[in-house]
Amino acid sequence: MNSSKDTLLALLKRDPYLSQQDLADQLGLSRSAVAGHIAQLMREGRILGRAYVLPNDDRAPLLCIGAANWDRKLRTVGPARWHSSNPASQSESAGGVARNVAENLARLGLPVQLLTAVGEDPAGAALLEQLQALGASTQGSLRLPNCPTGSYTAVLDAEGDLLIGLAQMQACEALDVAWLQRCQPWRLAAGWTVADLNLPADTLAELLREAAASARPLACVAVSVPKMARLPQDLRGLSLLLLNRDELAACAGLPLNTETDLQTAHDRLAARGLARLVVTQGEGWLWLGEASAPLRSLQPPPLPPEQRREVTGAGDAFAAGVLAGLQRGHDLRAACQLGLRLAHLTLQSDATVSPLLSPSLLEEALT
């Protein structure tokens, strides 16, 4: 090891805001030599850029990779009638699992990087600009000239429950392994990385392979039952998988009729290399699994029906809360409790991401 480089790293751990000239003066080196050491430390992933953030530091950005699109929500004004025209209200907002998670985290005041693909159209520009206005970075994201920005249309009943969702996510297919390699400078800067399963199967496999080799924490968030097939069979490197009961059944390849079935499904995924698992069931109980330990259950606090607006975005808020808790060093149960708090705020809002999220809410919840 280079002793000057190690001494430089020790100085940055004490004061990450030291300038290159300050470092040069303290080390007795030229400024160009210091710049060379810093460049090498960044290539090695031991520092992550100005102000020389260190890996696993809670200032390291949470990296979200996956879909960004526009959500269009149509909600019936009375009981839904299939095979017939239904009077409905309509709203539109920014969406996409990775983008939603990123917005939740940004509103909590955490450093966030989003890597996504949008069309070279006004819709795509608006999605990226909205996140940037909240303080999130979108550097490395693709603008595709021959592909429209993605869209998700949710048809909801009068109570706000999802009847059917229609997703157009063609842009995500451009997030391939070659693009992933080009994004390495941004990815090396991450603390936790969270990927949604809108990503191509080869990209997900590469993320897991890299995580297994580097021990960098990686979480995956499911998006639908059909896309569970995108997860590789080998789950080594996957620190956390967040999904609902139907998605778990598809991933494990067995029906989940009892809690024993849930444990069997968890055991199967653990045998494939998965470290931790969180299984949700709407507003019902959720289950936490770690390594080969038995599943534990957690009951969400009740939400009075009159306070409940609709479900869109609640799962993404939950995922963001879990990641925020883990980033801050809390255990999985405490992180899930924060996730439930964010999900409840979202359930009480017509917005896909609750505007009530704030840094003060995060500090209050984690103290």
Backbone torsions as a table, in degrees:
resi	resn	phi	psi	omega
1	MET	NA	146.2	178.6
2	ASN	-79.5	117.2	-174.3
3	SER	-65.7	-36.4	178.1
4	SER	-64.1	-40.5	179.6
5	LYS	-65.4	-41.2	179.1
6	ASP	-66.2	-39.1	177.1
7	THR	-64.7	-40.6	177.0
8	LEU	-59.6	-44.0	-179.9
9	LEU	-63.1	-39.7	178.8
10	ALA	-63.6	-39.1	177.6
11	LEU	-63.5	-40.9	-179.6
12	LEU	-68.5	-31.8	176.8
13	LYS	-64.2	-35.0	178.9
14	ARG	-77.3	-37.5	-178.4
15	ASP	-147.9	93.0	-176.8
16	PRO	-70.4	-4.8	-178.5
17	TYR	-97.9	7.7	176.3
18	LEU	-61.8	137.5	176.2
19	SER	-79.2	164.9	176.7
20	GLN	-61.8	-34.8	178.7
21	GLN	-68.4	-40.0	176.2
22	ASP	-59.3	-44.4	179.5
23	LEU	-63.4	-42.8	179.5
24	ALA	-61.0	-43.5	-179.6
25	ASP	-63.6	-41.8	-177.6
26	GLN	-72.5	-29.2	-177.5
27	LEU	-94.3	-11.3	-176.6
28	GLY	69.6	33.3	-178.9
29	LEU	-118.0	166.6	172.3
30	SER	-75.5	157.3	178.7
31	ARG	-63.2	-35.5	179.2
32	SER	-66.1	-35.3	177.3
33	ALA	-66.3	-40.9	177.0
34	VAL	-61.8	-44.4	179.0
35	ALA	-59.2	-38.0	178.2
36	GLY	-65.1	-42.6	178.3
37	HIS	-63.8	-42.6	-179.7
38	ILE	-63.3	-41.9	178.4
39	ALA	-61.1	-40.7	-179.9
40	GLN	-68.4	-41.6	178.2
41	LEU	-62.7	-35.4	177.6
42	MET	-69.2	-40.6	177.4
43	ARG	-62.5	-34.0	-179.7
44	GLU	-79.6	-7.7	-178.8
45	GLY	76.6	15.9	-178.8
46	ARG	-87.3	-22.1	165.9
47	ILE	-133.4	158.9	-167.5
48	LEU	-124.6	22.6	177.0
49	GLY	105.5	175.3	-178.2
50	ARG	-62.6	137.2	-6.8
51	ALA	-83.6	69.1	176.9
52	TYR	46.0	56.6	179.3
53	VAL	-66.2	141.3	-178.0
54	LEU	-100.5	147.4	178.9
55	PRO	-56.9	145.9	179.9
56	ASN	66.2	8.6	171.6
57	ASP	-77.6	143.7	-178.8
58	ASP	-72.5	-1.3	171.6
59	ARG	-89.6	-11.6	177.7
60	ALA	-65.3	135.8	-175.4
61	PRO	-66.3	147.0	168.0
62	LEU	-83.9	126.1	-175.4
63	LEU	-100.9	123.3	178.2
64	CYS	-110.7	125.9	-178.4
65	ILE	-124.4	125.9	177.5
66	GLY	149.8	-142.5	-166.7
67	ALA	-82.7	143.2	166.9
68	ALA	-134.3	126.6	-177.0
69	ASN	-156.2	178.3	175.5
70	TRP	-98.6	130.0	174.8
71	ASP	-89.7	128.6	171.3
72	ARG	-116.0	122.4	-175.5
73	LYS	-113.7	122.7	175.4
74	LEU	-112.8	122.5	-175.2
75	ARG	-122.4	124.1	-179.2
76	THR	-65.5	147.7	-179.9
77	VAL	-95.0	1.2	175.9
78	GLY	-153.6	-170.5	177.5
79	PRO	-55.8	134.6	-178.9
80	ALA	-72.4	137.1	177.6
81	ARG	-120.5	114.5	-179.9
82	TRP	-70.4	151.9	178.6
83	HIS	60.5	30.1	179.5
84	SER	-151.6	160.2	175.1
85	SER	-74.2	136.3	-178.8
86	ASN	-123.0	126.9	171.7
87	PRO	-59.4	139.0	-174.8
88	ALA	-150.5	157.4	168.1
89	SER	-99.5	160.1	-176.4
90	GLN	-135.7	141.5	172.6
91	SER	-143.4	162.6	-177.4
92	GLU	-141.4	139.2	179.0
93	SER	-156.3	166.3	175.7
94	ALA	-64.7	144.4	-178.7
95	GLY	-152.4	-161.5	-172.8
96	GLY	101.6	132.4	-172.5
97	VAL	-58.2	-55.1	-178.2
98	ALA	-61.2	-41.1	179.8
99	ARG	-65.5	-41.3	178.3
100	ASN	-62.4	-44.8	177.9
101	VAL	-59.3	-44.3	-179.8
102	ALA	-61.4	-42.1	-179.5
103	GLU	-65.9	-42.3	176.9
104	ASN	-56.9	-46.8	-178.5
105	LEU	-65.1	-41.2	179.9
106	ALA	-64.1	-40.1	179.4
107	ARG	-67.0	-23.8	175.0
108	LEU	-80.1	-3.2	177.9
109	GLY	86.6	13.6	-179.1
110	LEU	-90.3	149.9	176.7
111	PRO	-70.4	128.4	-171.7
112	VAL	-135.3	140.7	172.7
113	GLN	-124.5	128.6	174.9
114	LEU	-110.7	129.3	171.6
115	LEU	-115.3	116.7	-174.9
116	THR	-149.7	-175.9	175.1
117	ALA	-134.9	132.0	176.3
118	VAL	-133.3	167.0	175.9
119	GLY	-74.3	161.2	174.3
120	GLU	-86.0	67.1	-174.5
121	ASP	-142.4	168.9	-179.2
122	PRO	-58.2	-34.7	180.0
123	ALA	-63.1	-44.5	179.4
124	GLY	-65.4	-43.0	179.1
125	ALA	-61.1	-40.9	-179.1
126	ALA	-65.4	-38.9	179.1
127	LEU	-60.7	-47.3	-177.9
128	LEU	-69.0	-41.0	-178.0
129	GLU	-65.5	-36.3	-179.8
130	GLN	-63.1	-43.6	178.9
131	LEU	-67.4	-40.8	179.2
132	GLN	-60.4	-36.4	179.2
133	ALA	-65.3	-23.5	177.8
134	LEU	-88.8	-1.0	177.5
135	GLY	100.3	1.0	178.8
136	ALA	-84.4	151.0	176.1
137	SER	-96.1	141.8	175.3
138	THR	-122.0	15.6	178.3
139	GLN	-58.3	138.3	-178.8
140	GLY	94.9	-13.3	178.3
141	SER	-72.1	151.9	-177.0
142	LEU	-92.8	141.8	167.1
143	ARG	-114.6	114.1	-171.3
144	LEU	-100.1	119.7	-175.5
145	PRO	-73.3	-23.5	-174.1
146	ASN	-116.4	28.3	-177.9
147	CYS	-146.0	133.5	179.4
148	PRO	-73.8	153.0	171.1
149	THR	-60.6	141.6	-176.7
150	GLY	-64.2	158.7	177.7
151	SER	-142.3	152.4	176.7
152	TYR	-135.6	120.9	178.5
153	THR	-107.6	118.3	178.8
154	ALA	-105.3	124.3	174.6
155	VAL	-101.3	116.7	-174.3
156	LEU	-112.9	151.0	174.2
157	ASP	-83.2	-178.5	-174.6
158	ALA	-64.8	-22.6	178.5
159	GLU	-88.3	-4.3	179.0
160	GLY	93.0	6.5	177.2
161	ASP	-84.4	146.7	-176.7
162	LEU	-73.7	127.1	173.0
163	LEU	-92.4	-46.5	176.7
164	ILE	-158.7	144.4	175.8
165	GLY	-118.4	137.5	-178.6
166	LEU	-121.5	116.6	-173.3
167	ALA	-114.8	130.4	172.7
168	GLN	-115.4	100.5	-170.8
169	MET	-122.2	32.5	-176.3
170	GLN	-56.1	-35.2	-176.7
171	ALA	-60.1	-30.4	-177.5
172	CYS	-64.7	-22.4	-179.7
173	GLU	-66.7	-18.1	177.3
174	ALA	-77.7	-10.0	-179.5
175	LEU	-85.0	65.1	-173.6
176	ASP	-92.4	-176.7	-176.0
177	VAL	-65.1	-38.5	178.6
178	ALA	-61.5	-43.0	176.0
179	TRP	-62.6	-41.5	-179.3
180	LEU	-58.0	-41.7	179.5
181	GLN	-66.2	-37.3	178.7
182	ARG	-65.9	-24.5	-179.1
183	CYS	-89.3	7.7	-174.1
184	GLN	-56.6	-39.6	179.0
185	PRO	-56.1	-39.2	178.2
186	TRP	-74.7	-36.1	-177.3
187	ARG	-70.2	-33.5	178.2
188	LEU	-64.9	-22.9	-177.9
189	ALA	-78.9	-7.1	-170.5
190	ALA	-81.0	150.0	165.0
191	GLY	-83.9	-87.5	170.9
192	TRP	-85.9	144.1	168.3
193	THR	-112.9	133.7	175.9
194	VAL	-124.0	125.8	-178.4
195	ALA	-118.3	139.3	173.4
196	ASP	-96.6	161.0	-173.3
197	LEU	-84.9	17.2	165.0
198	ASN	-75.9	-14.2	179.5
199	LEU	-68.1	150.6	175.7
200	PRO	-60.5	153.6	-177.3
201	ALA	-59.1	-41.0	-179.2
202	ASP	-64.9	-36.5	178.6
203	THR	-66.3	-43.9	177.9
204	LEU	-62.1	-42.3	178.9
205	ALA	-61.7	-40.2	178.7
206	GLU	-66.5	-40.5	177.0
207	LEU	-60.8	-42.8	179.0
208	LEU	-66.8	-39.9	179.4
209	ARG	-62.1	-45.2	179.0
210	GLU	-63.4	-42.8	-178.9
211	ALA	-64.3	-39.6	178.5
212	ALA	-64.6	-36.0	-178.0
213	ALA	-77.3	-29.9	-173.0
214	SER	-106.8	-12.9	-175.8
215	ALA	64.4	20.9	173.7
216	ARG	-79.0	135.1	-174.7
217	PRO	-69.1	133.5	-178.9
218	LEU	-131.1	130.5	173.8
219	ALA	-118.0	147.0	173.3
220	CYS	-121.6	139.3	178.3
221	VAL	-115.4	123.2	178.8
222	ALA	-70.4	155.5	179.4
223	VAL	-123.5	-24.6	-179.6
224	SER	-169.8	163.1	177.3
225	VAL	-61.8	-48.1	-178.3
226	PRO	-58.5	-33.8	-175.5
227	LYS	-83.2	-0.2	173.2
228	MET	-63.1	-25.6	179.7
229	ALA	-65.4	-14.3	179.9
230	ARG	-76.1	-20.3	176.9
231	LEU	-68.9	136.8	177.8
232	PRO	-70.7	161.2	176.5
233	GLN	-65.0	-38.7	179.1
234	ASP	-84.1	111.9	-176.8
235	LEU	-102.1	12.3	175.6
236	ARG	-61.3	137.1	-175.8
237	GLY	98.2	-15.3	-179.5
238	LEU	-88.4	108.0	-176.8
239	SER	-74.4	-30.8	-175.0
240	LEU	-157.0	135.8	174.2
241	LEU	-122.7	124.2	178.4
242	LEU	-112.2	124.7	-176.3
243	LEU	-160.6	168.3	177.9
244	ASN	-96.8	178.7	-172.5
245	ARG	-62.9	-42.0	179.8
246	ASP	-65.2	-39.3	179.4
247	GLU	-68.0	-36.0	175.9
248	LEU	-64.0	-41.8	178.8
249	ALA	-59.1	-42.1	179.4
250	ALA	-66.7	-40.0	-177.4
251	CYS	-70.0	-40.2	-177.9
252	ALA	-85.6	-18.0	177.7
253	GLY	76.0	36.9	175.6
254	LEU	-155.4	151.4	177.5
255	PRO	-70.6	147.9	-177.3
256	LEU	-114.7	83.4	-177.3
257	ASN	-94.5	-22.4	-176.5
258	THR	-136.1	169.6	175.8
259	GLU	-66.9	-28.3	174.7
260	THR	-63.2	-39.1	176.6
261	ASP	-62.9	-39.3	177.7
262	LEU	-60.7	-44.1	179.3
263	GLN	-63.8	-40.2	178.4
264	THR	-62.7	-42.3	178.2
265	ALA	-62.4	-43.3	177.5
266	HIS	-60.8	-43.8	179.8
267	ASP	-61.2	-39.1	179.2
268	ARG	-63.0	-43.3	-178.8
269	LEU	-71.2	-36.4	176.5
270	ALA	-62.5	-37.9	178.2
271	ALA	-65.8	-25.5	176.8
272	ARG	-83.7	-4.2	174.9
273	GLY	114.8	-1.6	-178.8
274	LEU	-68.4	134.5	-179.1
275	ALA	-84.2	-51.1	-176.2
276	ARG	-138.9	150.8	-174.4
277	LEU	-137.1	138.3	171.2
278	VAL	-128.8	124.1	-178.1
279	VAL	-115.8	123.1	179.6
280	THR	-104.9	162.5	178.8
281	GLN	-145.0	68.3	-178.2
282	GLY	59.3	-128.1	178.1
283	GLU	-95.6	12.8	178.5
284	GLY	-89.9	-160.5	-179.0
285	TRP	-61.8	154.2	168.0
286	LEU	-125.5	161.1	-175.7
287	TRP	-124.1	141.1	-179.9
288	LEU	-117.8	132.7	178.2
289	GLY	-128.6	135.2	179.0
290	GLU	-132.6	123.0	179.3
291	ALA	48.1	-129.1	-177.5
292	SER	-98.6	11.8	-179.9
293	ALA	-74.1	156.5	177.5
294	PRO	-62.8	150.7	175.1
295	LEU	-62.8	143.2	173.4
296	ARG	-115.1	148.4	-179.7
297	SER	-106.3	157.0	178.7
298	LEU	-143.7	127.9	-178.5
299	GLN	-99.3	124.1	177.5
300	PRO	-65.5	151.3	173.7
301	PRO	-64.7	148.2	-177.7
302	PRO	-67.8	148.7	176.2
303	LEU	-122.9	115.2	-179.9
304	PRO	-57.8	138.1	-177.6
305	PRO	-54.6	-33.7	-177.3
306	GLU	-71.2	-15.6	178.4
307	GLN	-93.2	-9.7	-174.1
308	ARG	-87.8	125.6	-180.0
309	ARG	-97.4	-69.2	178.2
310	GLU	-162.3	168.4	-166.1
311	VAL	-93.1	-15.0	-172.9
312	THR	-59.7	125.1	177.6
313	GLY	92.3	-12.2	-176.6
314	ALA	-64.5	-40.8	178.6
315	GLY	-64.7	-36.6	178.7
316	ASP	-69.8	-37.4	175.4
317	ALA	-62.8	-42.4	177.3
318	PHE	-59.0	-47.6	180.0
319	ALA	-59.8	-41.9	179.7
320	ALA	-62.9	-41.7	179.0
321	GLY	-63.3	-41.7	177.9
322	VAL	-61.0	-45.6	-179.5
323	LEU	-65.4	-39.7	178.5
324	ALA	-62.0	-41.7	178.7
325	GLY	-64.7	-44.3	179.4
326	LEU	-66.3	-38.4	177.9
327	GLN	-59.9	-34.4	179.9
328	ARG	-84.4	3.4	175.1
329	GLY	89.7	12.0	179.4
330	HIS	-83.2	158.0	179.4
331	ASP	-75.3	172.4	-172.6
332	LEU	-63.8	-38.5	-179.3
333	ARG	-64.5	-46.5	178.9
334	ALA	-64.3	-38.0	178.4
335	ALA	-63.8	-39.9	178.5
336	CYS	-66.9	-33.8	177.2
337	GLN	-64.8	-38.1	174.4
338	LEU	-65.4	-42.0	177.7
339	GLY	-58.6	-41.0	178.6
340	LEU	-64.6	-36.0	178.9
341	ARG	-64.9	-42.8	178.3
342	LEU	-66.6	-40.8	179.7
343	ALA	-62.2	-39.7	-179.9
344	HIS	-65.3	-38.5	176.6
345	LEU	-62.6	-39.5	-179.7
346	THR	-68.1	-39.8	178.3
347	LEU	-61.5	-24.5	-178.9
348	GLN	-93.7	8.7	-176.9
349	SER	-123.3	149.2	172.2
350	ASP	-78.8	-13.2	-179.6
351	ALA	-83.4	152.0	177.3
352	THR	-68.0	-31.8	173.6
353	VAL	-123.6	126.1	-175.9
354	SER	-64.2	130.2	176.3
355	PRO	-73.2	-5.3	-179.2
356	LEU	-83.1	-8.7	179.1
357	LEU	-66.7	142.8	-178.0
358	SER	-159.5	161.4	175.5
359	PRO	-58.4	-35.5	-179.8
360	SER	-65.9	-35.3	176.9
361	LEU	-62.6	-41.4	179.2
362	LEU	-63.2	-46.9	-178.2
363	GLU	-63.4	-40.8	179.3
364	GLU	-64.0	-41.8	-175.9
365	ALA	-69.9	-30.2	-173.8
366	LEU	-100.5	8.5	177.0
367	THR	-100.0	NA	NA
